[in-house]
Amino acid sequence: MKRIGKIILLVLATFVAVVVVAIFGIIYSRRVKPHTVLVIRIEGEIPEETPQNSLQEIFNGPTTTVTDITEGIERARTDPHITAIELHVGETSMSMGKIQEIRDSIRSFNRARKLSVAYLEFATNRSYYLSSACTTLEMLPKSEFHLHGIMASTTFLRGTFDKLGIFPDFLHIGDYKNATNVYTEKKFTAAHREATKALVDDWYRQLVQGIAASRNMKPEEVEKAIAAGPYNSDDAPATGLVDRVAYGDELHDFIERKNRGYDRHISLHTYLDRTEKFTANKIAIIYAVGEIGPGRSAASPVGEEMMGSETIAQQFRRARTDDFVKAVVVRVDSPGGVAYSSEVIRHELQLTKQVKPVVVSMSDVAASGGYWLSMSANRIIAEPGTITGSIGVLMGKFNLQGLYEKLGLSTDFVATTPNSTLEYPLQNFTPEQRDLELKNMRETYHDFIEGVAEGRHMKVEDVDKIAQGRVWTGERAQQLGLVDELGGLHTAIARARELAKIPANEKVGLLSLPEHRSFFERLLAPSEDDSAFASTPSLHAWLGKLESLENYSVWTILPGVPEMQ
């Protein structure tokens, strides 16, 4: 029996030893080894949050978000095992706010005296501006270097509507509230042109100054080089804007030499997974992304987000009642939407602010309703190129009577009151309806500027002067008092820590809300959110959501600001 007992003990000891070795092996294999290069690929659409369309994740792998990129770079900055970043940049749809956020992270990484190398197969305004933040910039030989300045254009539909017999009957409060100009005009109005030119001029100046600072050039040298573009990539190094041209294998050899001969690379998502820190205390990041409407958030079949006021309000309630959440950062990337839906979110922000600090971080766009929901925060942070402001309101409808006549269609109706036809799409607003809607819009506008005045500690009349539906860059908005500070998400997190009096040496985790759930998590444990964020969104459901939004009279939505090209 003693012999059997010894054998059992030996087997158990061996088993425990194997388990311990296996555990240590797994832990060791997950460690980031010294002299490792973090590889980040940026191209196409880079969203603020992981789309809730889970099937996309199955077929295409994990989505890379702006926060993934900046958080990965921030961790790498203080990680002694990461010696360099290798950045592969393709054409992207990001605008200035997101690009500047990533540039800020790269420049912070550079200040840690680490190597950052960007590789471009071809260059455009966006891709080059982002890449220029790196300490070394290389391009593929025989490719194109299309850095040639910024333009902005808008397509106007009024001429087409006239041919079709459609009359756009729209009203607005604010001289610069021009979101519907694309329907009602055939070219820029004076106010529309003024606002657009100011925006493009600011962007161009920021582009030139950013490149000059990163490339150790004078702004006038950068402007001269841009004015002479575009170039063949082989000619780019002579301008000082690119260090050298190289093929992929030559890039690899260059980084290996700089990395003391070590050939160790780690992808962004693998690095984030291996360096995830679990802490009790957290800062919640609420992603307020997309056009704003009532009810629950929804995603289109192609992944476009629509922000539901109830969904975002629920995230505030969760963060507010979670004792481990010490502060809240609201990441806003929204052109606005329904006025009262924006107010639902702002009210929840204000309730949360009474319990714990709330800081807003503005991404590419935080305008109109996006600014409305932000205006009561403790602090507002924006990038210099963020589009914000647009404090104004609008409403309207399309009269399809002329189109119906061209098609030989006819309708008839009965109505119980004169205003029953308010949303009827086959007639213009009556004079009485127009007066009624203008009254409602003026009240909404007054509520808007009063809310801004209260949240930003300004006089109502001073807010009115800089409102009027005018869009501003984040840089201008800071000068006007609409924004507190220039910076990105990590600046907002730092301010939230300060306001919550969290010691600088205390580690705090980040809680992203709404939480992303994988396809299998949603399949095995469906929640009430799954009805809105279906894994295979219905086109019919999405169109129904859009149709329902059209019935809400007063909108606070971004004016017709064209994309940077």
Sequence and secondary structure as in RCSB ss.txt:
>XXXX:A:sequence
MKRIGKIILLVLATFVAVVVVAIFGIIYSRRVKPHTVLVIRIEGEIPEETPQNSLQEIFNGPTTTVTDITEGIER
ARTDPHITAIELHVGETSMSMGKIQEIRDSIRSFNRARKLSVAYLEFATNRSYYLSSACTTLEMLPKSEFHLHGI
MASTTFLRGTFDKLGIFPDFLHIGDYKNATNVYTEKKFTAAHREATKALVDDWYRQLVQGIAASRNMKPEEVEKA
IAAGPYNSDDAPATGLVDRVAYGDELHDFIERKNRGYDRHISLHTYLDRTEKFTANKIAIIYAVGEIGPGRSAAS
PVGEEMMGSETIAQQFRRARTDDFVKAVVVRVDSPGGVAYSSEVIRHELQLTKQVKPVVVSMSDVAASGGYWLSM
SANRIIAEPGTITGSIGVLMGKFNLQGLYEKLGLSTDFVATTPNSTLEYPLQNFTPEQRDLELKNMRETYHDFIE
GVAEGRHMKVEDVDKIAQGRVWTGERAQQLGLVDELGGLHTAIARARELAKIPANEKVGLLSLPEHRSFFERLLA
PSEDDSAFASTPSLHAWLGKLESLENYSVWTILPGVPEMQ
>XXXX:A:secstr
 HHHHHHHHHHHHHHHHHHHHHHHHHHHHHS  SSEEEEEEEEE   SS  S HHHHHHH     HHHHHHHHHH
HHH TTEEEEEEEEEEE   HHHHHHHHHHHHHHHHTT EEEEEESSB HHHHHHHTTSSEEEE TT EE     
       HHHHHHHT EEEEEEESTT  TTHHHH SS  HHHHHHHHHHHHHHHHHHHHHHHHHHT  HHHHHHH
HHT  EEGGGGGGGTS SEE  HHHHHHHHHHHTTT   EEEHHHHHHHT    SSEEEEEEEESEEESSS EE 
TT  EEEEHHHHHHHHHHHHH TTEEEEEEEEEE EEEHHHHHHHHHHHHHHHTTS EEEEEEEEEETHHHHTTT
TSSEEEE TT EEE   EEEEEEE HHHHHHHT       SSGGGGTT TTS   HHHHHHHHHHHHHHHHHHHH
HHHHHHT  HHHHHHH TT EEEHHHHHHHTS SEE  HHHHHHHHHHHTT  TTS  EEEEES    HHHHHHS
  GGGGTS SS  HHHHHHHHHHHTT   EEE        
